[in-house]
């Protein structure tokens, strides 16, 4: 029993060590380009169109993020995806989010609960968005991970090319992006 618990502790350490190190990583991402309207941005569903591959999202397609404003500095966050196909089993993880730059509203710190009890924190910066709030590009402060989101799961090829171009112009290596299947 003791060996099993030690092994479990070692596995969890290996899984979550990169997450805990993320907070200490130096800032490499460009500063957010413009302010975010709290109520327009952090409400409703966003569709994940592109992302950098990571262990956490292996097998995830049709990704979404749902936001709900709770106060001028707090939002509720629920991330979801489907396992393997757009009709696969729904997987979700959520938690409270705190606006890191109140008034500008482009930096969000989320405290997720993995397996319902293991705390996992992530920082997201909205690097750019359109004025109609139909798309946004976000990254972690270390600029290791990048996401492209839209309100519509079906994006025209020309629009996707434009968004990838914007990410590239920010200095991100867009050859690392993957584009999961949509419903």
N, C-alpha and C positions, 0 to 999 in steps of 0.2 A: 504493500500500500504506500509506504514511504517512497519507494523507488518510482512508483506511478505518479505520485504528486510531484516529485522532483523533475521527472521527465516532462510532465504537463507544464510546470513552471518554466523549464528551459525552452519548450516550444513556444509558449506565449511570449517569452522574452525575445526570441528570434523574430516572431511575427511583429511585435509592437515596438521593438527598438528603433526601427527606421521612423516610426510615427513620433516617438518621443524626441528623436534627434532633429526632426523637421523643425521644431520650434526654435532650435538653436542655430539653424542654418542661416547663413548671411543672406541679406536681401539682395537679390539680383534682378527681380522683376522690375519692369519700368513702372513708374508711378501711374496710378489710374488717370486716364485722359480727361475725364469730366465727372462732375457730380452725378449721383444717382438719386432719382426721386423715390423716396422710401416707399410710398404707397403704390406707385406704378410698377416698380421693379420687384419688390418683395411681396407680391401677391399673385396667387394663381400658379399655374404649372409652366415650367420651362422644359424643353426637350433637348437632351444631350445629342448633338449631331456629330461632334468630334471630340477626341480625347487622346491623351498619351496612355498607352497600355500600362497597367499596373496590376499586381497580384489581386488586389481587392476587386477589380472589375473583370477578371478572367471569366469568360462565359456570359457576361452581362450584355444584353442588347436592349434596345428600346428604353434607354435610360431617361429618367425624369427627375426633376427637383421641384417640390412644391414648397412655397413660402407662405407664411401668414404673419403679418405685422402684429406684434403684441403691445409694443410701446415704441416711442421714438428711438430706442436703443436696443430693442429685443425683437427677434423674429423666431418663429417656429420653422424648422427645416425638416423635410422628409424626402430622402433620396430613395429612388426605386429603380428597378430594372427587371427584365425578364430573363430567366435562365435559358440560354442557348438559342431560343427563337423568339420572335415577337409575341408568340402566344404561349410561351413557356411559363413556368411557375414564377409568380411575383416574389421578388426579394426586396426588402426595404430596411433602411436604417435611418434613424432620425435623432433629433436632439435640439436643444435650445441654441440659438445663435445670438451673438452680441455684436452690434455694430462697433467697429474699432475706430471709426472716424465720424462721429455723429455730426450731422449737417451735410457732409460730403457723401457719406453712406456707401462708399465703394469698398470698404474692407470689412469682412465678416469673419468672426471666430465662432466655430461650431463645436460643441461638446457632444459627440455621439456616444451611444452606449452599444458596444459590440457584444453580441450574445446577450443583450439585455442588462449587463452589469459591468463590462470592462470599458472604462472611459478611454475614448480616442478623440483627440482634439485635432482640428484642421483649420487652417487659415486660408481664406479665399479672397482674392482681390479682383474686382471687376475692372479690367484694364481698359475696355472700350465697350460702348453700346450705341445703338442708334437712338435717335430722338423719339422714335415711335415705340420704343421698347419691344421690337420684334426680334432682336438678336443681341447677344453679348458674348464677349470673350473674357474668360477669367483664368487666373493662374494662382499658384501658391507663391508666397513671397520669394522663395528660393528659385523660382522660374524653372523648376524641374517638371512640373505638371501643368498642363494647359487644357482648357475645355472650351468648346464652342457650343453655345446654346441658342435655340430659336423658340418661338412660340408654336411653330408649325413643324410637325415631323417630316414633312415633304418639302425639301428645299431645292429650288432650281439649281442646276449645275453651275450657272453663272454666279449665283449668289454665294454658293459654297466656295467657289474659286476666289471670289472677292474676300470672304472672311478668312480663308487660308492665307491670302496675300496680306491682309492686315496683321495676322499673327506673325508672319514672316518679317514684315516691316518692323515689328516690335523687337525682333532679334531672336525669335523662337525658331528652333530647328523643326520645321513642319514635316520633315520626312519621318518624324517619330509619331505622327498622329495616326489614329485608326478611326474608322467611321462605322460604328455598329449599325446593324440592321434596324430598320424602323417598321412599325406596323403598317 
